[in-house]
Amino acid sequence: MDTLSDNVDIQGLPPYVESWAVAKVAGFVPAILKRWLRSHPDLPTEFYLVMCPVAEVNTQGGLPARVHLLTDPRLTCRHFTGCSRPYYAMIFTGPDADARRAEMQTLLPWSESYAVDIKQDPLQLIFVEASEDIDSEQRPFEARRVADLLESGELLKIM
């Protein structure tokens, strides 16, 4: 891929998601994709992209173990918006990409997903799904002591 457009065309984004979608932040999606292309120039031109805010994931106790199993660590990163808000961004490729994306998205609060085509100018993002608050029964809160969080190093990761 020679160059990647800085412009994004988002299709099918519902108004209720548009108000909080990080994909609408100018330059955010192109910056993520350019970062990946520097490290992984073999990235396919069509794939699924899921983004969710780190703070909301951390309030649920961090990324669920199942998310790690469904994602390729080489295609997962943290990226910051212009106002320094961190987001997880994950790319899904392969024949089962949509199924893995759909299952993983049920585990992440305030996540949004898109089918992406990077060979177009502007970049094409087709809205697939969004999840706001996840079902609390699906992800029960586990109370932990601050001392345990310090000992495990989790508290420092959050900061």
Disulfide bonds with the S-S distance in Angstrom:
none
